[in-house]
Amino acid sequence: MSPRSLYLWVSVLAVLAAAPIPGALAQTAGATAAPTPPPPPPPLVKVGQPMPDFTLPYLEPAPDGGRPASKTATLSSLKGKSSVVIAFFPAAFSPG
């Protein structure tokens, strides 16, 4: 057997050895798959339903660049005056 044909056979065997076996792959995938988490609960507020009233604190900057003033905003105080968009950013401005 020539060195070239030996190299060809070794290459073919290496490719075949690296190829997954379909039956074994299906068995190991089922055994190691983590259970899927349950679906999230349905939202408490439906589309078209008014939002429940709530109050949130915020800081208003001082005009002279001093210490900001602590204020609160209530959803009911904005009704009819402007549109309100509520967005949640988990850990947006927290360290780590």
Secondary structure, 3 states (H helix, E strand, C coil): CCHHHHHHHHHHHHHHHHCCCHHHHHHHHHHHCCCCCCCCCCCCCCCCCCCCCCEEEEEECCCCCCCCEEEEEEHHHHCCCCCCCCCCCCCCCCCC
